[in-house]
Amino acid sequence: MNIKLPPQLETIFLQAQEIWVDGGWAMIAIAAVSLIMFFVGMNLYIRLTSKGFEFVPEKKWRRWIDHPEQRRGPIGRILDFVTGGKSVEQTGVFFDELRQTEIKPFERDLMVMRVCVAAAPLLGLLGTVTGMVATFEALNQGSGGDETQQMVSAGISVALITTETGLVIALAGLFFQYQLTRKHQRYKAFIAHMETVCTQVVYHQTMKQWYEQNRLNTWPTNT
Protein backbone atom coordinates (compact mmCIF):
# COMPACT_ATOMS: atom_id res chain seq x y z
CA MET A 1 0.00 0.00 0.00
CA ASN A 2 1.58 3.26 -1.17
CA ILE A 3 1.04 6.36 0.95
CA LYS A 4 0.73 9.54 -1.12
CA LEU A 5 2.28 12.54 0.61
CA PRO A 6 1.28 16.13 -0.16
CA PRO A 7 3.62 17.73 -2.74
CA GLN A 8 5.29 20.03 -0.19
CA LEU A 9 5.94 17.24 2.29
CA GLU A 10 7.22 14.99 -0.47
CA THR A 11 9.66 17.67 -1.60
CA ILE A 12 10.93 18.18 1.97
CA PHE A 13 11.26 14.43 2.45
CA LEU A 14 13.26 14.02 -0.76
CA GLN A 15 15.56 16.91 0.16
CA ALA A 16 16.13 15.50 3.64
CA GLN A 17 16.84 12.06 2.17
CA GLU A 18 19.37 13.54 -0.26
CA ILE A 19 21.13 15.48 2.50
CA TRP A 20 21.17 12.38 4.72
CA VAL A 21 22.77 10.28 1.99
CA ASP A 22 25.33 13.00 1.24
CA GLY A 23 26.39 12.96 4.89
CA GLY A 24 28.04 9.56 4.54
CA TRP A 25 28.41 6.73 7.02
CA ALA A 26 28.67 9.02 10.08
CA MET A 27 25.00 9.92 9.64
CA ILE A 28 24.07 6.31 10.46
CA ALA A 29 25.88 6.56 13.80
CA ILE A 30 24.29 9.93 14.52
CA ALA A 31 20.85 8.52 13.69
CA ALA A 32 21.40 5.56 16.03
CA VAL A 33 22.46 7.86 18.88
CA SER A 34 19.50 10.18 18.32
CA LEU A 35 17.03 7.28 18.29
CA ILE A 36 18.44 5.90 21.54
CA MET A 37 18.44 9.34 23.15
CA PHE A 38 14.86 10.27 22.26
CA PHE A 39 13.52 6.77 22.95
CA VAL A 40 15.03 6.82 26.44
CA GLY A 41 13.84 10.41 26.93
CA MET A 42 10.24 9.71 25.93
CA ASN A 43 10.18 6.57 28.05
CA LEU A 44 11.51 8.56 31.00
CA TYR A 45 8.97 11.34 30.47
CA ILE A 46 6.05 8.89 30.33
CA ARG A 47 7.20 7.06 33.46
CA LEU A 48 7.70 10.27 35.43
CA THR A 49 4.32 11.61 34.36
CA SER A 50 2.61 8.35 35.28
CA LYS A 51 3.77 8.75 38.90
CA GLY A 52 0.99 11.31 39.34
CA PHE A 53 2.86 13.47 41.85
CA GLU A 54 2.02 16.62 39.87
CA PHE A 55 -1.70 15.93 39.82
CA VAL A 56 -2.53 14.90 43.41
CA PRO A 57 -2.81 17.91 45.77
CA GLU A 58 -0.83 17.75 48.99
CA LYS A 59 -3.99 18.17 51.06
CA LYS A 60 -5.40 15.05 49.47
CA TRP A 61 -2.43 12.70 49.98
CA ARG A 62 -1.96 14.03 53.53
CA ARG A 63 -5.51 12.86 54.23
CA TRP A 64 -4.68 9.48 52.69
CA ILE A 65 -2.04 8.90 55.38
CA ASP A 66 -4.72 8.59 58.05
CA HIS A 67 -7.38 7.08 55.74
CA PRO A 68 -5.84 4.14 53.83
CA GLU A 69 -9.19 3.17 52.31
CA GLN A 70 -9.21 6.40 50.27
CA ARG A 71 -5.81 5.87 48.62
CA ARG A 72 -5.77 5.72 44.84
CA GLY A 73 -3.25 5.54 42.01
CA PRO A 74 0.56 5.57 42.18
CA ILE A 75 0.65 7.95 45.16
CA GLY A 76 -1.69 5.66 47.06
CA ARG A 77 0.57 2.68 46.32
CA ILE A 78 3.59 4.62 47.57
CA LEU A 79 1.77 5.43 50.80
CA ASP A 80 0.78 1.78 51.18
CA PHE A 81 4.47 0.89 50.99
CA VAL A 82 5.95 3.54 53.30
CA THR A 83 3.30 3.86 56.02
CA GLY A 84 3.74 0.39 57.48
CA GLY A 85 6.51 1.49 59.82
CA LYS A 86 5.87 1.47 63.56
CA SER A 87 8.72 3.84 64.33
CA VAL A 88 10.63 6.71 62.75
CA GLU A 89 13.54 4.39 61.98
CA GLN A 90 11.34 1.89 60.14
CA THR A 91 9.75 4.68 58.13
CA GLY A 92 13.21 5.88 57.13
CA VAL A 93 14.14 2.37 55.98
CA PHE A 94 10.99 2.16 53.87
CA PHE A 95 11.78 5.47 52.18
CA ASP A 96 15.37 4.36 51.51
CA GLU A 97 14.00 1.28 49.75
CA LEU A 98 11.56 3.48 47.86
CA ARG A 99 14.40 5.65 46.56
CA GLN A 100 16.28 2.59 45.35
CA THR A 101 13.29 1.38 43.35
CA GLU A 102 11.81 4.74 42.27
CA ILE A 103 14.65 7.25 41.94
CA LYS A 104 17.69 5.21 40.87
CA PRO A 105 16.22 3.92 37.56
CA PHE A 106 15.44 7.48 36.49
CA GLU A 107 18.98 8.56 37.31
CA ARG A 108 20.40 5.74 35.16
CA ASP A 109 18.23 6.77 32.21
CA LEU A 110 19.28 10.40 32.60
CA MET A 111 22.91 9.27 32.52
CA VAL A 112 22.26 7.46 29.22
CA MET A 113 20.78 10.66 27.81
CA ARG A 114 23.82 12.68 28.92
CA VAL A 115 26.13 10.24 27.15
CA CYS A 116 24.06 10.44 23.95
CA VAL A 117 23.97 14.26 24.05
CA ALA A 118 27.74 14.33 24.42
CA ALA A 119 28.27 11.69 21.70
CA ALA A 120 26.18 13.36 18.97
CA PRO A 121 28.49 16.36 18.27
CA LEU A 122 31.57 14.11 18.59
CA LEU A 123 30.19 11.82 15.88
CA GLY A 124 29.50 14.91 13.80
CA LEU A 125 33.10 15.99 14.31
CA LEU A 126 34.28 12.54 13.27
CA GLY A 127 32.26 12.86 10.07
CA THR A 128 33.80 16.30 9.54
CA VAL A 129 37.31 14.89 9.78
CA THR A 130 36.38 12.08 7.39
CA GLY A 131 34.99 14.58 4.89
CA MET A 132 38.08 16.77 5.08
CA VAL A 133 40.35 13.77 4.57
CA ALA A 134 38.34 12.83 1.47
CA THR A 135 38.61 16.42 0.25
CA PHE A 136 42.41 16.52 0.62
CA GLU A 137 42.74 13.15 -1.09
CA ALA A 138 40.69 14.43 -4.03
CA LEU A 139 42.90 17.50 -4.30
CA ASN A 140 46.02 15.39 -4.07
CA GLN A 141 45.01 12.77 -6.61
CA GLY A 142 42.86 14.83 -8.99
CA SER A 143 43.93 16.70 -12.05
CA GLY A 144 41.70 19.71 -11.54
CA GLY A 145 38.84 18.62 -13.83
CA ASP A 146 35.14 18.19 -13.17
CA GLU A 147 35.69 14.83 -11.52
CA THR A 148 38.05 16.38 -8.99
CA GLN A 149 35.59 19.16 -8.24
CA GLN A 150 32.84 16.60 -7.64
CA MET A 151 35.05 14.65 -5.23
CA VAL A 152 35.97 17.86 -3.39
CA SER A 153 32.32 18.88 -3.20
CA ALA A 154 31.36 15.46 -1.85
CA GLY A 155 34.03 15.67 0.86
CA ILE A 156 32.96 19.16 1.89
CA SER A 157 29.31 18.05 1.98
CA VAL A 158 30.16 15.21 4.34
CA ALA A 159 32.16 17.56 6.56
CA LEU A 160 29.44 20.20 6.84
CA ILE A 161 26.35 18.00 6.97
CA THR A 162 27.63 15.72 9.74
CA THR A 163 28.73 18.67 11.85
CA GLU A 164 25.39 20.42 11.51
CA THR A 165 23.38 17.26 12.15
CA GLY A 166 25.41 16.37 15.24
CA LEU A 167 24.95 19.86 16.69
CA VAL A 168 21.20 19.91 15.97
CA ILE A 169 20.70 16.52 17.64
CA ALA A 170 22.84 17.55 20.62
CA LEU A 171 20.97 20.84 21.12
CA ALA A 172 17.55 19.20 20.91
CA GLY A 173 18.67 16.46 23.29
CA LEU A 174 20.14 19.01 25.69
CA PHE A 175 16.86 20.92 26.02
CA PHE A 176 14.94 17.65 26.37
CA GLN A 177 17.35 16.44 29.03
CA TYR A 178 17.03 19.73 30.92
CA GLN A 179 13.24 19.39 31.08
CA LEU A 180 13.47 15.77 32.22
CA THR A 181 16.06 16.66 34.86
CA ARG A 182 13.77 19.35 36.27
CA LYS A 183 10.86 16.90 36.35
CA HIS A 184 13.06 14.33 38.06
CA GLN A 185 14.19 16.88 40.66
CA ARG A 186 10.56 17.75 41.40
CA TYR A 187 9.80 14.07 41.92
CA LYS A 188 12.76 13.69 44.29
CA ALA A 189 11.60 16.77 46.21
CA PHE A 190 8.09 15.30 46.39
CA ILE A 191 9.42 12.04 47.86
CA ALA A 192 11.56 13.95 50.38
CA HIS A 193 8.59 16.10 51.43
CA MET A 194 6.39 13.02 51.77
CA GLU A 195 9.06 11.40 53.96
CA THR A 196 9.08 14.45 56.23
CA VAL A 197 5.30 14.41 56.59
CA CYS A 198 5.10 10.65 57.18
CA THR A 199 7.93 10.81 59.71
CA GLN A 200 6.14 13.56 61.62
CA VAL A 201 2.92 11.54 61.65
CA VAL A 202 4.70 8.44 62.96
CA TYR A 203 6.54 10.51 65.57
CA HIS A 204 3.32 12.07 66.86
CA GLN A 205 1.63 8.68 66.96
CA THR A 206 4.56 7.18 68.86
CA MET A 207 4.61 10.02 71.36
CA LYS A 208 0.85 9.74 71.83
CA GLN A 209 1.09 6.01 72.51
CA TRP A 210 3.96 6.57 74.94
CA TYR A 211 1.97 9.25 76.75
CA GLU A 212 -1.12 7.03 77.00
CA GLN A 213 0.91 4.11 78.36
CA ASN A 214 2.67 6.24 80.96
CA ARG A 215 -0.58 7.91 81.99
CA LEU A 216 -2.24 4.55 82.59
CA ASN A 217 0.78 3.22 84.48
CA THR A 218 0.93 6.24 86.77
CA TRP A 219 -1.02 5.81 90.05
CA PRO A 220 -1.80 8.66 92.40
CA THR A 221 -0.30 8.39 95.91
CA ASN A 222 -1.99 9.49 99.16
CA THR A 223 -0.06 11.94 101.25
C-alpha positions as CSV (number, residue, x, y, z in Angstrom):
1,M,0.0,0.0,0.0
2,N,1.6,3.3,-1.2
3,I,1.0,6.4,1.0
4,K,0.7,9.5,-1.1
5,L,2.3,12.5,0.6
6,P,1.3,16.1,-0.2
7,P,3.6,17.7,-2.7
8,Q,5.3,20.0,-0.2
9,L,5.9,17.2,2.3
10,E,7.2,15.0,-0.5
11,T,9.7,17.7,-1.6
12,I,10.9,18.2,2.0
13,F,11.3,14.4,2.5
14,L,13.3,14.0,-0.8
15,Q,15.6,16.9,0.2
16,A,16.1,15.5,3.6
17,Q,16.8,12.1,2.2
18,E,19.4,13.5,-0.3
19,I,21.1,15.5,2.5
20,W,21.2,12.4,4.7
21,V,22.8,10.3,2.0
22,D,25.3,13.0,1.2
23,G,26.4,13.0,4.9
24,G,28.0,9.6,4.5
25,W,28.4,6.7,7.0
26,A,28.7,9.0,10.1
27,M,25.0,9.9,9.6
28,I,24.1,6.3,10.5
29,A,25.9,6.6,13.8
30,I,24.3,9.9,14.5
31,A,20.9,8.5,13.7
32,A,21.4,5.6,16.0
33,V,22.5,7.9,18.9
34,S,19.5,10.2,18.3
35,L,17.0,7.3,18.3
36,I,18.4,5.9,21.5
37,M,18.4,9.3,23.1
38,F,14.9,10.3,22.3
39,F,13.5,6.8,22.9
40,V,15.0,6.8,26.4
41,G,13.8,10.4,26.9
42,M,10.2,9.7,25.9
43,N,10.2,6.6,28.0
44,L,11.5,8.6,31.0
45,Y,9.0,11.3,30.5
46,I,6.1,8.9,30.3
47,R,7.2,7.1,33.5
48,L,7.7,10.3,35.4
49,T,4.3,11.6,34.4
50,S,2.6,8.3,35.3
51,K,3.8,8.7,38.9
52,G,1.0,11.3,39.3
53,F,2.9,13.5,41.9
54,E,2.0,16.6,39.9
55,F,-1.7,15.9,39.8
56,V,-2.5,14.9,43.4
57,P,-2.8,17.9,45.8
58,E,-0.8,17.7,49.0
59,K,-4.0,18.2,51.1
60,K,-5.4,15.0,49.5
61,W,-2.4,12.7,50.0
62,R,-2.0,14.0,53.5
63,R,-5.5,12.9,54.2
64,W,-4.7,9.5,52.7
65,I,-2.0,8.9,55.4
66,D,-4.7,8.6,58.1
67,H,-7.4,7.1,55.7
68,P,-5.8,4.1,53.8
69,E,-9.2,3.2,52.3
70,Q,-9.2,6.4,50.3
71,R,-5.8,5.9,48.6
72,R,-5.8,5.7,44.8
73,G,-3.2,5.5,42.0
74,P,0.6,5.6,42.2
75,I,0.7,7.9,45.2
76,G,-1.7,5.7,47.1
77,R,0.6,2.7,46.3
78,I,3.6,4.6,47.6
79,L,1.8,5.4,50.8
80,D,0.8,1.8,51.2
81,F,4.5,0.9,51.0
82,V,6.0,3.5,53.3
83,T,3.3,3.9,56.0
84,G,3.7,0.4,57.5
85,G,6.5,1.5,59.8
86,K,5.9,1.5,63.6
87,S,8.7,3.8,64.3
88,V,10.6,6.7,62.8
89,E,13.5,4.4,62.0
90,Q,11.3,1.9,60.1
91,T,9.7,4.7,58.1
92,G,13.2,5.9,57.1
93,V,14.1,2.4,56.0
94,F,11.0,2.2,53.9
95,F,11.8,5.5,52.2
96,D,15.4,4.4,51.5
97,E,14.0,1.3,49.8
98,L,11.6,3.5,47.9
99,R,14.4,5.7,46.6
100,Q,16.3,2.6,45.3
101,T,13.3,1.4,43.4
102,E,11.8,4.7,42.3
103,I,14.6,7.2,41.9
104,K,17.7,5.2,40.9
105,P,16.2,3.9,37.6
106,F,15.4,7.5,36.5
107,E,19.0,8.6,37.3
108,R,20.4,5.7,35.2
109,D,18.2,6.8,32.2
110,L,19.3,10.4,32.6
111,M,22.9,9.3,32.5
112,V,22.3,7.5,29.2
113,M,20.8,10.7,27.8
114,R,23.8,12.7,28.9
115,V,26.1,10.2,27.2
116,C,24.1,10.4,23.9
117,V,24.0,14.3,24.1
118,A,27.7,14.3,24.4
119,A,28.3,11.7,21.7
120,A,26.2,13.4,19.0
121,P,28.5,16.4,18.3
122,L,31.6,14.1,18.6
123,L,30.2,11.8,15.9
124,G,29.5,14.9,13.8
125,L,33.1,16.0,14.3
126,L,34.3,12.5,13.3
127,G,32.3,12.9,10.1
128,T,33.8,16.3,9.5
129,V,37.3,14.9,9.8
130,T,36.4,12.1,7.4
131,G,35.0,14.6,4.9
132,M,38.1,16.8,5.1
133,V,40.3,13.8,4.6
134,A,38.3,12.8,1.5
135,T,38.6,16.4,0.2
136,F,42.4,16.5,0.6
137,E,42.7,13.1,-1.1
138,A,40.7,14.4,-4.0
139,L,42.9,17.5,-4.3
140,N,46.0,15.4,-4.1
141,Q,45.0,12.8,-6.6
142,G,42.9,14.8,-9.0
143,S,43.9,16.7,-12.1
144,G,41.7,19.7,-11.5
145,G,38.8,18.6,-13.8
146,D,35.1,18.2,-13.2
147,E,35.7,14.8,-11.5
148,T,38.0,16.4,-9.0
149,Q,35.6,19.2,-8.2
150,Q,32.8,16.6,-7.6
151,M,35.0,14.6,-5.2
152,V,36.0,17.9,-3.4
153,S,32.3,18.9,-3.2
154,A,31.4,15.5,-1.8
155,G,34.0,15.7,0.9
156,I,33.0,19.2,1.9
157,S,29.3,18.1,2.0
158,V,30.2,15.2,4.3
159,A,32.2,17.6,6.6
160,L,29.4,20.2,6.8
161,I,26.4,18.0,7.0
162,T,27.6,15.7,9.7
163,T,28.7,18.7,11.9
164,E,25.4,20.4,11.5
165,T,23.4,17.3,12.2
166,G,25.4,16.4,15.2
167,L,24.9,19.9,16.7
168,V,21.2,19.9,16.0
169,I,20.7,16.5,17.6
170,A,22.8,17.5,20.6
171,L,21.0,20.8,21.1
172,A,17.6,19.2,20.9
173,G,18.7,16.5,23.3
174,L,20.1,19.0,25.7
175,F,16.9,20.9,26.0
176,F,14.9,17.7,26.4
177,Q,17.4,16.4,29.0
178,Y,17.0,19.7,30.9
179,Q,13.2,19.4,31.1
180,L,13.5,15.8,32.2
181,T,16.1,16.7,34.9
182,R,13.8,19.3,36.3
183,K,10.9,16.9,36.4
184,H,13.1,14.3,38.1
185,Q,14.2,16.9,40.7
186,R,10.6,17.7,41.4
187,Y,9.8,14.1,41.9
188,K,12.8,13.7,44.3
189,A,11.6,16.8,46.2
190,F,8.1,15.3,46.4
191,I,9.4,12.0,47.9
192,A,11.6,13.9,50.4
193,H,8.6,16.1,51.4
194,M,6.4,13.0,51.8
195,E,9.1,11.4,54.0
196,T,9.1,14.4,56.2
197,V,5.3,14.4,56.6
198,C,5.1,10.7,57.2
199,T,7.9,10.8,59.7
200,Q,6.1,13.6,61.6
201,V,2.9,11.5,61.7
202,V,4.7,8.4,63.0
203,Y,6.5,10.5,65.6
204,H,3.3,12.1,66.9
205,Q,1.6,8.7,67.0
206,T,4.6,7.2,68.9
207,M,4.6,10.0,71.4
208,K,0.8,9.7,71.8
209,Q,1.1,6.0,72.5
210,W,4.0,6.6,74.9
211,Y,2.0,9.2,76.8
212,E,-1.1,7.0,77.0
213,Q,0.9,4.1,78.4
214,N,2.7,6.2,81.0
215,R,-0.6,7.9,82.0
216,L,-2.2,4.5,82.6
217,N,0.8,3.2,84.5
218,T,0.9,6.2,86.8
219,W,-1.0,5.8,90.0
220,P,-1.8,8.7,92.4
221,T,-0.3,8.4,95.9
222,N,-2.0,9.5,99.2
223,T,-0.1,11.9,101.3
